[in-house]
Amino acid sequence: MIPPLGTRSSAISGGRPRVLIVGGALQHVRKARQLGLDVVHAQFPDEYDRGHWPCVDQALLLDYGDVDRLLPLVRALHEDRPFRAAVSLFELGLLPAARVNEALGLGGESVATVELLLDKWRMRRRLAARGIGPVAAGVGRSARELREFGSAHGFPVVVKPISESGSLGVFLVRDPADAETVAERFRSLGAGRWSAKDLSRADSFDAFLMEEFLDGPEISVETLTFEGRHVVVAVTDKECGGPGFVEIGHSQPSGCPAETLREVARSVAEFLDAVGLRGGPAHTEVKLTSRGPRIVESHNRVGGDRINELTETVYGVDMERYALGAGFGLVEPLTGSPEPRGGAAVRFLTPEPGRVVEVTGVDAVRADPAFVDLRLGVRPGGEVPPLAWNEDKVGHVVARGDTAAEAIAHSRRLAAAIRVRTEPVA
C-alpha cells in the first residue's frame, strides 16, 4: 500500500530551501520551519499528528526504514521540486537519510560512514586498524564463546548488540559462571514484542558483541563538524545507577581535569577522522580508563537523554538547530569551543515498576528557581515498566545552577520531589 502524502501547507513557498527530515521529534520539524526551510517529513503514521501540521509542508507516512518504499516517493517529490538535503536527528533515520542523499546526489554524510557508526563490530575493527584506543572485542553467539573470550582477555566482559543503542541488551558477564545466563537473556530479547521503531535490525539479537570491560567513569563528547573540522561543543558527565548500564543522570560542564579533556578531544577527533565524518553533529561515548581514553561508541547525531537541552543551557548552542541548518548556510560555523555560562543537569525519574496510583510534586517543581524542564510520561492508571533500557525511563527533571555540582544537587532534589506512587500489577 502506498503511504499517504500530506497536503501542502498554504504557507509553502517555492523560494525556501527544501529538506527531507526522516523521523525524529516534533521539535525537529518545528526548528526546521523556524530556520525558514520547506519541510517534507518522513514519519511513522502513529508518530504524526495535527501538532506537525503548521511545520510540515508534506508528509510521507510509512515505515521509513524500508528504503525501497521510501526512495520512489522521495524521487517523485524531488523531480517535482528538488530537495537540498535529507537530514535525520534520530537513530533509526540516519541510514535512510544517508541513502536518500546518496541516491539523489545531495552530498551529506556518506552511507559508508553511517553504516560504520551503526555497526559497533566494524567500528571496533576500524579503530584497531588505525591504532586508536585499542579494545579487545569479538562477536559471539553462545555461552561457550563468551567463556573463551573471557579466558583470553579477562573477566568481566561486556555483552551488547552489534547495532542497537539506548543501553538496550547490554550485560556484564562477571565470571565464567555468568556466561550461560547472560547468553540466554540476550537471546530471549529476540522474542520481545519490538516494533519497527525500536530496533535498527530485525536480527539484532542473533549475535552479540563481546568487549573487554573498561574501567573508569564514562563521559560523552558532543561535537559539530564543519567540512571535516571537528569542534567540541560540550563534554557530558554521566551517572549510571540503573540495572545494567542504564544512565540515570547527566551534567555539564564536565568536572574532568583540563588535561584529560584535551586528551579526550584529541582522541575523539582522531576517531571522527577515522570513520570519515565530514559534517554535522556527533555524540561520542568515552571511558576514562587507567590506560587513557577509550571510545565506547559514537553516533552521527545529537545525543539523546536531554543532552541538547543541557548544551543549550550551559553553552548557548542548540546542536539540533546546527544539524538542521548548517548544510543550508543558515547558521554560522563555530570557530572554536564555547565557554560555559553555568551548569545544568538532568535526573531521570525511575519509580518502582507497577501501576501508577498517584503523582505529586509537579507544580512545586515547576515553580522552583532552579527548574529548567520537566517531562513525565505516566499518570494514574498507567504502568511503570521495569527499567531495562533508556526507553523505560518515565520522565526527567532538568535543573540549572551556577556550577555543574550545584545543578546536580538541584536535579536530584527536584527529582525526589516528584513522587510517583505505584502498586504491583496483579
ROVO-690987 format. One record per atom (N, C-alpha, C): z, y, x. Coordinates in steps of 0.05 Angstrom, whole numbers, padded with zeros to 5 digits, always signed. Each point is the difference from the previous one (the first is absolute). Last residue first. Layout:
% residues N
ZYX/...
END
This chain:
% residues 426
+00787-00139-00029/+00006-00027-00010/-00023-00018+00004/+00027+00087+00059/-00019-00008-00021/+00005-00029-00007/+00074+00074+00040/-00017-00023+00005/-00019-00006-00024/+00030+00100+00016/+00014-00024-00008/-00019-00024+00005/+00015+00112+00037/-00016-00023-00010/+00018-00022-00009/-00004+00114+00027/+00017-00023-00006/-00018-00022-00013/-00012+00089+00064/-00016-00017-00017/+00016-00026-00005/+00017+00106+00039/+00012-00026-00005/-00018-00015-00021/+00001+00086+00075/-00017-00012-00021/+00010-00028-00005/+00040+00050+00068/+00007+00013-00026/-00017-00010-00023/-00014-00027+00092/+00025-00013-00011/+00008+00012-00027/-00072+00038+00048/-00008-00027-00010/+00024-00014-00012/+00015+00083+00040/-00015+00003-00025/-00008-00027-00011/+00042+00002+00084/+00019+00010-00020/-00014+00002-00028/-00051-00023+00076/+00018-00022-00007/+00019+00009-00023/-00058+00065+00035/-00015-00020-00014/+00017-00024-00009/+00038+00069+00054/-00005+00009-00027/-00015-00021-00016/+00015-00017+00091/+00025+00000-00015/-00004+00008-00029/-00074+00007+00057/+00007-00028-00005/+00026-00002-00016/-00027+00085+00030/-00016-00010-00022/+00006-00029-00007/+00043+00038+00074/+00010+00012-00024/-00016-00010-00024/-00030-00026+00084/+00026-00012-00006/+00011+00010-00026/-00078+00040+00035/-00005-00026-00012/+00026-00014-00008/+00004+00105-00002/-00008-00020+00020/-00006-00026-00014/+00020+00073-00053/-00007+00015+00024/-00009-00018+00023/-00017-00037-00097/+00023+00010+00014/-00009+00017+00023/-00035-00060-00099/-00004+00017+00024/+00026+00007+00013/-00041-00086-00067/+00019+00022+00003/-00008+00015+00026/-00035-00080-00079/-00006+00014+00025/+00018+00024+00001/+00000-00101-00053/+00009+00027+00001/-00008+00012+00027/-00035-00089-00068/+00008+00012+00026/+00011+00028-00005/-00030-00106-00050/+00000+00029+00001/+00009+00010+00027/-00010-00094-00024/-00004+00012-00026/+00001+00030-00001/-00032-00087+00067/+00018+00022-00001/-00005+00016-00025/-00055-00074+00026/+00024-00007-00017/+00020+00023+00000/-00081-00001+00054/-00006+00006-00028/+00023-00007-00019/+00002-00019+00096/+00003+00029-00007/-00004+00006-00029/+00034-00098+00020/-00019+00017+00015/+00001+00028-00011/+00063-00065-00028/-00014-00018+00018/-00021+00016+00017/+00089+00007-00074/-00014+00017+00020/-00013-00019+00021/+00019-00018-00108/+00012-00005+00026/-00017+00015+00021/-00007+00043-00095/-00006-00025+00012/+00016-00004+00026/+00019+00054-00095/-00001+00005+00029/-00006-00027+00013/-00021+00037-00105/+00012-00019+00018/-00004+00009+00029/+00010+00050-00106/-00018-00011+00021/+00015-00018+00019/+00046+00046-00069/-00017-00020-00012/-00020-00012+00020/+00037+00097+00020/+00014-00021-00015/-00019-00018-00015/-00045+00042+00082/+00016+00013-00021/+00015-00023-00015/-00063+00022+00099/+00012-00017-00020/+00016+00016-00019/-00046+00034+00080/-00020-00016-00014/+00012-00019-00021/+00017+00099+00055/+00015-00024-00009/-00018-00015-00018/+00004+00087+00077/-00016-00016-00018/+00016-00025-00006/+00011+00106+00047/+00013-00025-00011/-00021-00014-00017/+00013+00087+00080/-00016-00016-00018/+00016-00024-00009/+00039+00075+00049/-00029+00006+00003/-00016-00015-00021/+00111+00036+00021/-00020-00017-00013/-00029+00010+00005/+00089+00038+00026/-00014-00016+00020/-00023-00016-00012/+00061+00054-00054/-00016+00017+00018/-00016-00015+00021/+00024-00040-00099/+00013+00003+00026/-00017+00017+00018/-00020-00031-00092/+00011+00026+00003/+00012+00005+00028/-00037-00084-00027/-00022+00020-00001/+00011+00028+00005/+00062-00071-00007/-00016-00002+00025/-00022+00021+00000/+00052-00009-00078/+00016+00011+00022/-00015+00000+00026/-00040-00041-00076/+00001+00029-00002/+00016+00013+00022/-00004-00096-00004/-00026+00012+00005/+00001+00031+00000/+00071-00071-00019/+00000+00016+00024/-00026+00016+00006/+00009-00098-00055/+00014+00025-00001/-00003+00015+00027/-00033-00091-00067/-00008+00017+00023/+00014+00026-00002/+00007-00109-00044/+00006+00029-00001/-00009+00013+00026/-00020-00092-00023/+00017+00007-00022/+00003+00030-00003/-00074-00076+00046/+00013+00026+00002/+00015+00007-00026/-00021-00099+00046/-00009+00018-00022/+00016+00026+00001/-00013-00055+00092/+00008-00006-00027/-00011+00019-00020/+00027+00001+00114/-00020-00010-00019/+00012-00007-00027/+00042+00078+00062/+00001-00029-00003/-00022-00010-00019/-00023+00091+00050/+00023-00011-00016/-00001-00030-00001/-00045+00077+00058/-00002-00029+00000/+00024-00012-00015/-00058+00096+00032/+00019-00010-00019/-00004-00030-00004/-00021+00069+00088/-00011-00015-00022/+00022-00012-00018/-00013+00091+00065/+00017-00024-00003/-00010-00014-00025/-00035+00081+00076/-00003-00014-00026/+00019-00024+00001/-00006+00103+00054/+00004-00029+00000/-00004-00011-00028/-00010+00094+00074/-00003-00012-00026/+00003-00030+00002/+00016+00104+00058/-00001-00029-00002/-00005-00009-00028/-00028+00093+00063/+00022-00012-00015/-00003-00030+00000/-00072+00048+00034/+00015+00022-00012/+00022-00010-00018/-00071-00035+00089/+00016-00004-00024/+00014+00025-00009/-00096-00001+00053/+00029+00000+00005/+00015-00005-00026/-00104-00036+00026/+00016+00021-00011/+00030-00002+00007/-00089-00033+00059/+00021-00010-00018/+00016+00024-00011/-00100+00021+00026/+00022-00013+00014/+00020-00008-00021/-00083+00039-00025/-00004+00002+00029/+00022-00014+00016/-00046-00016-00103/+00024+00006+00015/-00006+00001+00030/-00074+00022-00078/+00012-00022+00016/+00025+00010+00014/-00032+00041-00095/-00003+00004+00029/+00012-00023+00016/-00045-00007-00100/+00026+00005+00013/-00006+00003+00030/-00072-00017-00057/+00016+00016-00018/+00028+00005+00010/-00082-00053+00031/+00005+00026+00012/+00017+00018-00017/-00025-00094-00015/-00017+00020-00013/+00003+00028+00012/+00052-00077+00028/-00028-00008+00003/-00019+00020-00013/+00095+00011-00009/-00009+00005+00027/-00030-00006+00004/+00056-00013-00084/-00016+00024+00005/-00012+00004+00027/+00057-00076-00034/-00020+00005-00020/-00019+00023+00008/+00074-00024+00055/-00017-00024-00003/-00023+00004-00019/+00065+00068+00011/-00017-00002+00023/-00019-00024-00003/+00065+00010-00066/-00020+00022-00002/-00019+00000+00024/+00072-00060+00002/-00019-00008-00021/-00022+00021-00003/+00074+00018+00056/-00020-00018+00013/-00020-00010-00020/+00061+00089+00007/-00006-00020-00021/-00022-00018+00011/+00076+00066+00049/-00027-00012+00002/-00002-00021-00023/+00080+00052+00030/-00019+00017-00014/-00028-00010+00000/+00086-00038+00037/-00020+00012+00018/-00020+00018-00014/+00076-00044-00045/+00010+00006+00027/-00020+00015+00017/-00021-00028-00091/+00025+00015-00001/+00008+00009+00028/-00076-00056-00009/-00005+00027-00011/+00025+00017+00000/+00009-00089+00028/-00016+00015+00019/-00006+00028-00010/+00044-00061-00058/+00017+00008+00022/-00015+00017+00020/-00049-00036-00070/+00018+00020-00010/+00019+00010+00022/-00057-00072+00019/-00015+00025-00001/+00017+00023-00011/+00035-00088+00002/-00001+00011+00026/-00016+00027+00000/+00024-00068-00072/+00007+00029-00001/-00001+00013+00027/-00029-00093-00017/+00029+00003-00002/+00009+00029+00004/-00093-00028+00046/+00012-00001-00027/+00029+00005+00000/-00081+00036+00071/+00022-00018-00005/+00010+00001-00029/-00102+00024+00026/+00026+00013+00001/+00022-00021-00006/-00090-00037+00043/+00008+00014-00025/+00026+00014+00005/-00048-00074+00052/-00014+00025+00001/+00003+00015-00027/+00068-00071+00054/-00017+00003-00023/-00014+00027+00002/+00063-00079+00063/-00009+00027-00006/-00019-00001-00023/+00085-00059+00060/-00025+00000-00014/-00008+00029-00006/+00064-00026+00069/+00004-00021-00020/-00026-00004-00017/+00019+00039+00105/-00012+00005-00026/+00005-00024-00018/+00063+00034+00082/-00019-00021-00007/-00011+00006-00028/+00059+00051+00090/-00011-00001-00027/-00020-00022-00004/+00075-00018+00074/-00017+00022-00006/-00012-00002-00028/+00062-00062+00037/-00022-00001+00019/-00019+00024-00004/+00076-00018-00056/+00011+00003+00027/-00021+00000+00022/-00029+00033-00098/+00012-00023+00011/+00012+00006+00028/-00036+00046-00092/+00010+00011+00025/+00016-00022+00014/-00084-00003-00076/+00027-00008+00007/+00007+00011+00027/-00073+00033-00081/+00006-00005+00028/+00029-00010+00002/-00089+00025-00073/+00028-00008+00003/+00004-00010+00028/-00072+00071-00050/+00003-00021+00020/+00030-00006+00004/-00079+00053-00062/+00029-00005-00003/+00005-00025+00018/-00083+00081-00014/+00009-00027+00007/+00030-00001-00002/-00094+00067-00033/+00028-00006+00005/+00004-00029+00011/-00094+00056+00019/+00018-00005-00023/+00028-00008+00008/-00087-00020+00065/+00007+00022-00017/+00020-00008-00022/-00034-00058+00072/-00013+00026+00007/+00009+00023-00017/+00028-00108+00038/+00004+00020-00021/-00011+00027+00010/+00002-00092+00045/-00024+00016-00007/+00004+00021-00021/+00060-00065+00048/-00011-00010-00025/-00023+00016-00010/+00045+00023+00081/-00008-00028+00003/-00012-00011-00026/+00037+00088+00003/-00025-00001+00015/-00010-00029+00001/+00084+00013-00036/-00021+00010-00019/-00027+00002+00014/+00074-00028+00053/-00006-00019-00021/-00022+00010-00018/+00033+00058+00066/-00015-00022+00012/-00009-00021-00021/+00057+00069-00028/-00027+00010+00005/-00018-00021+00013/+00091-00021-00014/-00015+00001-00026/-00028+00011+00005/+00058-00001+00074/-00006-00027-00009/-00017-00001-00025/+00033+00083+00032/-00020-00011+00018/-00009-00027-00009/+00072+00039-00046/-00025+00014-00006/-00023-00010+00017/+00087-00033+00018/-00011-00011-00025/-00027+00013-00007/+00048+00034+00073/-00011-00026+00006/-00012-00013-00024/+00043+00082-00012/-00024+00004+00016/-00013-00027+00007/+00083-00001-00044/-00021+00008-00019/-00027+00005+00015/+00077-00021+00051/-00008-00023-00016/-00023+00007-00019/+00040+00069+00048/-00016-00016+00018/-00010-00026-00014/+00059+00060-00046/-00026+00011+00004/-00018-00017+00017/+00078-00046-00059/-00002+00019+00022/-00029+00009+00005/+00030-00030-00099/-00005-00012+00026/-00001+00021+00022/+00011+00009-00100/+00022+00005+00018/-00004-00012+00028/-00073+00037-00079/+00012-00023+00013/+00023+00009+00018/-00023+00061-00085/-00014-00010+00023/+00015-00023+00013/-00001-00022-00084/-00014+00017+00019/+00016+00026+00005/+00011-00109-00050/+00007+00028+00006/-00018+00012+00021/+00020-00091-00076/-00015+00012+00021/+00010+00028+00004/+00030-00103-00052/+00002+00029+00005/-00017+00009+00023/+00007-00091-00034/+00015+00013-00021/+00003+00030+00005/-00067-00093+00026/+00013+00025+00009/+00013+00014-00024/-00025-00108+00023/-00004+00022-00019/+00016+00024+00010/-00012-00093+00036/-00005+00024+00016/-00006+00024-00019/+00060-00086-00027/-00023-00001+00017/-00003+00026+00016/+00059+00020-00079/-00007-00028+00009/-00025+00001+00018/+00047+00092+00003/-00005-00018-00022/-00005-00028+00010/+00013+00073+00057/+00026-00008-00011/-00004-00018-00025/-00047+00075+00081/-00003-00025-00015/+00028-00008-00010/-00049+00096+00033/+00025-00015-00003/-00006-00025-00017/-00056+00079+00068/+00002-00019-00023/+00027-00014-00001/-00055+00096+00040/+00020-00020+00005/+00004-00017-00025/-00088+00060+00033/+00018-00007-00021/+00020-00021+00010/-00070+00082+00038/+00010-00026+00006/+00023-00005-00019/-00093+00069+00000/+00028-00005-00004/+00006-00028+00011/-00084+00043+00016/+00011+00019-00019/+00030-00004-00003/-00078-00021+00078/+00025-00011-00012/+00011+00022-00018/-00104-00015+00032/+00022+00019-00001/+00024-00014-00014/-00102-00025+00051/+00023-00009-00016/+00022+00020+00002/-00113-00005+00010/+00023+00013+00012/+00024-00005-00018/-00091-00028-00022/+00011-00016+00022/+00025+00012+00014/-00042+00044-00075/-00022-00007+00018/+00011-00013+00026/+00076+00021-00053/-00022+00018-00004/-00021-00005+00021/+00096-00045-00050/-00020-00001+00021/-00024+00017-00007/+00113-00014-00023/-00026+00008-00010/-00019+00000+00023/+00101-00053-00020/-00019+00015+00015/-00024+00008-00017/+00107-00045+00006/-00019+00011-00020/-00019+00018+00016/+00071-00085+00022/-00012+00024+00011/-00023+00008-00019/+00099-00061-00005/-00029+00002-00005/-00010+00027+00009/+00085-00074+00028/-00008+00026-00009/-00029-00002-00010/+00092-00069+00027/-00028+00005-00007/-00005+00028-00009/+00076-00053+00071/-00006+00014-00025/-00030+00003-00005/+00037-00083+00062/+00001+00029-00001/-00007+00011-00027/-00039-00096+00042/+00027+00012-00004/-00003+00031-00002/-00069-00083-00026/+00002+00024+00016/+00027+00013-00005/-00046-00105-00009/+00018+00021-00011/+00003+00023+00019/-00089-00063-00005/+00026+00001+00013/+00016+00023-00014/-00075-00045-00059/+00004+00019+00022/+00027-00003+00012/-00080-00047-00072/+00025-00004+00013/+00002+00020+00023/-00058-00010-00098/+00001+00010+00027/+00028-00005+00011/-00051-00060-00080/+00018+00023+00007/-00003+00007+00029/-00057-00051-00090/+00008-00001+00028/+00017+00025+00006/-00025-00016-00089/-00009-00026+00011/+00008-00004+00029/+00012+00078-00062/+00022-00017+00005/-00008-00028+00009/-00062+00072-00025/+00019+00011+00019/+00023-00018+00008/-00088-00003-00056/+00010-00021+00016/+00022+00009+00020/-00047+00059-00061/+00010-00021-00017/+00013-00023+00016/-00002+00105+00031/-00016-00024+00000/+00012-00021-00017/+00038+00086+00004/-00025+00007+00013/-00019-00023-00001/+00079+00019-00075/-00007-00014+00025/-00026+00010+00011/+00041+00035-00082/+00023-00007+00017/-00009-00009+00028/-00055+00023-00079/+00011+00024+00011/+00022-00006+00021/-00045-00066-00054/-00019+00010+00020/+00011+00025+00014/+00074-00066-00037/-00024+00012-00011/-00018+00010+00022/+00079-00083-00005/-00010+00025+00011/-00024+00010-00015/+00077-00074-00008/-00018+00012-00019/-00009+00028+00010/+00029-00088+00063/+00010+00023-00015/-00021+00011-00019/-00006-00072+00068/+00001-00008-00028/+00010+00023-00018/-00004+00006+00096/-00027-00003-00010/-00002-00008-00029/+00082+00006+00050/-00009+00026-00009/-00029-00002-00011/+00044-00074+00042/+00005+00003-00029/-00008+00027-00011/-00006-00022+00094/-00021-00013-00016/+00005+00005-00030/+00067+00032+00059/-00026+00015+00003/-00022-00013-00017/+00083-00044+00003/+00002+00026-00015/-00026+00016+00002/+00006-00079+00051/-00002-00006-00028/+00002+00025-00017/+00012+00008+00092/-00028-00008-00005/-00004-00006-00030/+00088+00019+00029/-00017+00024+00001/-00029-00007-00007/+00062-00071+00008/+00007+00017-00023/-00019+00024-00002/-00006-00058+00075/-00010-00013-00024/+00004+00018-00024/+00034+00030+00085/-00029+00000-00002/-00010-00012-00026/+00093+00012+00037/-00010+00018-00021/-00030-00005-00006/+00048-00045+00071/+00009-00010-00026/-00011+00016-00023/-00013+00026+00093/-00018-00021-00010/+00007-00011-00027/+00031+00099+00016/+00001-00023+00018/-00017-00022-00012/+00000+00088-00038/+00021+00004+00020/+00001-00023+00020/-00074+00050-00064/+00007-00028+00007/+00020+00001+00023/-00035+00074-00079/+00011-00005+00027/+00008-00029+00003/-00076+00057-00066/+00024-00016+00003/+00008-00002+00029/-00070+00050-00081/+00009+00002+00028/+00027-00015+00002/-00060+00020-00080/-00002-00025+00014/+00008+00000+00029/-00015+00094-00038/-00004-00023-00016/-00003-00025+00017/+00012+00098+00020/+00021-00019+00007/-00003-00025-00017/-00066+00072+00000/+00023+00003-00018/+00022-00019+00004/-00103-00028+00021/+00017+00022+00009/+00024+00001-00019/-00085-00076+00038/+00014+00015-00022/+00018+00021+00012/-00057-00072+00046/-00015+00023-00010/+00015+00016-00022/+00030-00080+00050/-00018+00012+00019/-00011+00026-00010/+00100-00039-00025/-00029-00004-00007/-00018+00014+00020/+00095-00033+00037/-00010+00020-00019/-00029-00007-00008/+00097-00027+00064/-00023-00011-00015/-00009+00021-00021/+00063-00006+00098/-00007+00014-00025/-00025-00013-00011/+00083-00039+00066/-00029+00004-00003/-00004+00015-00027/+00090-00015+00077/-00013-00003-00026/-00030+00007+00001/+00015-00052+00070/+00008+00007-00026/+00018+00025+00002/-00082-00039+00069/+00028+00006-00006/+00004+00007-00029/-00081-00032+00048/+00004+00029+00003/+00029+00009-00006/-00035-00094-00003/-00015+00013+00021/+00009+00028+00006/+00038-00050-00071/+00007-00013+00025/-00014+00013+00023/-00020+00030-00087/+00027+00008+00008/+00008-00013+00027/-00082-00026-00039/-00002+00028+00009/+00027+00009+00010/-00003-00085-00038/-00014+00000+00026/-00002+00028+00011/+00036-00012-00086/+00019-00010+00020/-00013+00001+00028/-00055+00023-00073/+00021+00020+00004/+00020-00009+00021/-00066-00059-00027/-00012+00021+00017/+00020+00023+00004/+00026-00070-00057/-00004-00010+00027/-00011+00021+00018/+00008+00017-00092/+00026+00002+00013/-00003-00010+00029/-00090+00037-00044/+00020-00021-00005/+00026+00006+00015/-00084+00050+00004/+00000-00008-00028/+00023-00018-00006/-00034+00084+00078/+00009-00027-00007/-00001-00005-00029/-00028+00070+00092/-00004-00006-00029/+00009-00028-00005/+00033+00077+00078/-00018-00022-00006/-00002-00004-00029/+00047+00065+00090/-00007-00004-00028/-00019-00024-00002/+00062+00072+00071/-00009-00028-00004/-00005-00004-00030/-00010+00094+00052/+00018-00014-00018/-00010-00028-00005/-00017+00097+00067/-00004-00028-00006/+00022-00012-00018/-00039+00098+00025/+00024-00011-00012/-00002-00029-00008/-00087+00030+00036/+00017+00020-00013/+00024-00015-00014/-00085-00033+00049/+00025+00003+00015/+00019+00020-00011/-00089-00033-00032/+00002+00026+00012/+00026+00004+00016/-00017-00080-00048/-00023+00003+00017/+00000+00027+00015/+00067-00018-00064/+00004-00017+00023/-00023+00003+00020/-00006+00044-00083/+00020+00013+00017/+00004-00017+00026/-00057-00035-00065/-00012+00024+00011/+00020+00013+00020/+00030-00073-00051/-00018-00009+00021/-00014+00024+00014/+00056+00016-00075/+00016-00010+00023/-00018-00008+00023/-00041+00025-00081/+00011+00023+00014/+00016-00008+00024/-00034-00067-00055/-00022+00012+00015/+00011+00025+00016/+00060-00041-00059/-00006-00018+00022/-00023+00011+00018/+00026+00046-00080/+00020+00003+00021/-00005-00019+00024/-00064+00049-00074/+00004-00027+00010/+00019+00001+00024/-00028+00080-00043/+00009-00016-00022/+00007-00029+00008/-00038+00064+00061/+00027+00009-00007/+00012-00017-00023/-00089-00016+00028/+00018-00006+00022/+00028+00007-00007/-00069+00023-00060/+00006-00029+00000/+00019-00008+00022/-00029+00089-00002/+00017-00005-00023/+00007-00030-00001/-00061+00028+00066/+00026+00010+00006/+00020-00007-00023/-00092-00023-00011/+00013-00016+00021/+00028+00009+00006/-00054+00049-00060/+00010-00025-00012/+00014-00017+00020/-00003+00106+00018/-00018-00024-00001/+00014-00023-00014/+00016+00106-00022/+00010-00021+00017/-00017-00025-00003/-00052+00088-00022/+00027-00008-00005/+00009-00023+00018/-00103+00024-00036/+00019+00003+00022/+00027-00010-00008/-00081-00004-00054/+00016+00024-00003/+00019+00005+00023/-00071-00070-00035/-00005+00016+00024/+00016+00025+00000/-00001-00075-00065/-00014+00025-00007/-00005+00018+00024/+00046-00085+00009/-00024-00006-00016/-00016+00025-00006/+00084+00009+00044/-00019-00014+00018/-00027-00004-00015/+00074+00036-00048/-00010+00019+00020/-00022-00012+00017/+00043-00058-00060/-00017+00020-00014/-00011+00020+00019/+00062-00061+00033/-00025-00013-00006/-00019+00018-00015/+00087+00031+00019/-00015-00002+00025/-00027-00014-00005/+00060+00005-00072/-00010+00027+00007/-00017-00001+00025/+00043-00081-00027/-00022+00008-00018/-00011+00028+00006/+00075-00027+00051/-00024-00014+00007/-00023+00005-00019/+00085+00041-00018/-00010+00008+00026/-00027-00014+00007/+00061-00010-00080/-00025+00015-00002/-00013+00007+00027/+00086-00045-00014/-00021-00017-00010/-00027+00014-00002/+00078+00049+00031/-00006-00023+00017/-00024-00016-00010/+00007+00104-00019/+00014-00023-00011/-00009-00025+00015/-00038+00089+00001/+00027+00004+00011/+00018-00023-00008/-00114+00023+00009/+00022-00014-00013/+00026+00006+00015/-00113+00035-00012/+00027+00002+00012/+00019-00017-00016/-00113+00027+00019/+00019-00016-00016/+00026+00000+00015/-00084+00077+00000/+00018-00020+00013/+00013-00017-00021/-00070+00063-00019/+00003+00007+00028/+00018-00020+00014/-00069-00015-00088/+00028+00003+00010/-00001+00010+00028/-00081+00017-00074/+00011-00014+00022/+00030+00005+00005/-00061-00008-00090/+00011+00024+00015/+00017-00011+00023/-00059-00058-00046/-00001+00022-00019/+00010+00026+00013/+00004-00081+00048/-00028+00007-00003/-00003+00024-00019/+00085-00038+00012/-00008+00013+00025/-00029+00010-00002/+00037-00054-00069/+00011+00028-00001/-00009+00016+00024/-00024-00091-00002/-00013+00014-00022/+00009+00029-00002/+00042-00056+00063/-00027+00006+00008/-00015+00016-00021/+00086-00035-00019/+00001+00023+00017/-00027+00009+00009/+00005-00078-00051/+00008+00023-00016/+00001+00025+00017/-00016-00083+00044/-00023+00009-00017/+00006+00024-00017/+00072-00036+00055/-00021+00013+00014/-00024+00008-00018/+00079-00051-00032/+00004+00029+00004/-00025+00013+00012/+00005-00095-00013/-00002+00014-00026/+00001+00031+00004/+00011-00055+00075/-00027-00007-00011/-00004+00013-00027/+00084+00006+00045/-00019+00019+00009/-00028-00006-00010/+00101-00019-00030/-00025-00015-00003/-00023+00019+00008/+00086+00034-00003/-00001-00018+00022/-00025-00018+00000/+00025+00061-00071/-00017+00012+00021/+00000-00017+00026/+00013-00016-00107/+00014-00010+00024/-00018+00009+00024/-00008+00063-00085/-00006-00028+00008/+00019-00008+00022/-00042+00092-00048/+00024-00016-00007/-00006-00029+00004/-00035+00103+00028/-00010-00028+00001/+00025-00018-00003/-00022+00110-00025/+00018-00022+00008/-00015-00026-00001/-00015+00117+00008/-00009-00026-00010/+00019-00021+00011/+00027+00088+00009/-00026+00006-00013/-00013-00025-00011/+00107+00031+00020/-00021-00020+00006/-00025+00007-00016/+00087+00046-00007/-00006-00001+00029/-00024-00017+00007/+00040+00012-00090/-00006+00027+00010/-00009+00000+00029/+00024-00085-00043/-00024+00013-00010/-00005+00028+00011/+00076-00066+00014/-00021+00003+00021/-00023+00019-00009/+00073-00026-00057/+00010+00018+00020/-00020+00005+00022/-00013-00064-00072/-00008+00028-00006/+00010+00020+00021/-00010-00098+00037/+00007+00009-00027/-00007+00030-00003/-00001-00098+00068/-00014+00025-00006/+00007+00009-00029/+00024-00084+00045/+00012+00021+00016/-00012+00028-00006/-00030-00085-00039/+00027+00006-00010/+00015+00020+00017/-00091-00027+00024/+00001+00012-00027/+00029+00007-00009/-00028+00003+00103/+00006-00021-00019/+00003+00012-00027/-00060+00056+00067/+00028-00007-00005/+00001-00025-00019/-00063+00082+00054/-00001-00029-00005/+00029-00010-00002/-00047+00102-00011/+00023-00016+00006/-00005-00029-00008/-00047+00103+00027/-00006-00025-00014/+00022-00020+00008/-00008+00113+00007/+00013-00025+00004/-00012-00022-00018/-00017+00101+00052/-00009-00014-00024/+00008-00029+00003/+00052+00085+00049/-00019-00022+00002/-00008-00010-00028/+00066+00070+00035/-00026+00008-00009/-00021-00021+00001/+00098-00001+00017/-00016+00008+00023/-00028+00009-00007/+00060-00033-00066/+00010+00025+00010/-00015+00010+00024/-00021-00085-00034/-00009+00021-00018/+00009+00027+00009/+00033-00074+00046/-00029+00003+00005/-00012+00022-00017/+00089-00025-00015/-00002+00016+00025/-00030+00004+00007/+00019-00055-00074/+00009+00028-00006/-00003+00018+00025/-00016-00093+00007/-00022+00014-00013/+00007+00029-00007/+00068-00050+00039/-00022+00001+00019/-00024+00014-00013/+00081-00019-00049/+00002+00023+00017/-00023+00003+00019/+00009-00076-00057/-00009+00024-00014/+00000+00024+00018/-00006-00092+00052/+00017+00011-00020/-00012+00025-00013/-00054-00088+00047/+00020+00020+00006/+00014+00011-00024/-00106-00041+00014/+00028-00007-00004/+00018+00024+00005/-00088+00024+00034/+00003-00028-00007/+00030-00007-00003/-00071+00089-00004/+00027-00008+00007/+00005-00028-00011/-00089+00066+00026/+00009-00024-00015/+00028-00007+00010/-00055+00099-00001/+00015-00021+00014/+00005-00023-00019/-00063+00099+00015/+00007-00023-00017/+00013-00022+00016/-00012+00115+00003/-00004-00025+00014/+00010-00023-00016/-00036+00087-00051/+00024-00010+00013/-00007-00025+00016/-00062+00051-00056/+00005+00011+00026/+00024-00011+00015/-00030-00020-00092/-00017-00012+00019/+00005+00010+00028/+00073-00008-00079/-00017+00020+00012/-00017-00014+00021/+00071-00020-00092/-00015-00009+00023/-00020+00021+00010/+00065+00000-00077/+00003+00018+00023/-00017-00008+00024/+00008-00049-00083/-00015+00024-00005/+00002+00020+00023/+00007-00107+00014/+00016+00022-00007/-00018+00024-00006/-00034-00102-00011/+00002+00022+00019/+00018+00022-00012/+00014-00105-00025/-00018+00022-00006/+00005+00023+00020/+00014-00105+00026/+00013+00022-00014/-00019+00022-00005/-00027-00104+00009/+00000+00025+00015/+00015+00021-00017/+00013-00113-00002/-00009+00026-00012/+00000+00022+00020/-00020-00105+00026/+00023+00018-00007/-00009+00027-00010/-00052-00096-00011/-00001+00025+00016/+00024+00017-00008/-00006-00110-00002/+00000+00024-00017/+00000+00025+00018/
END
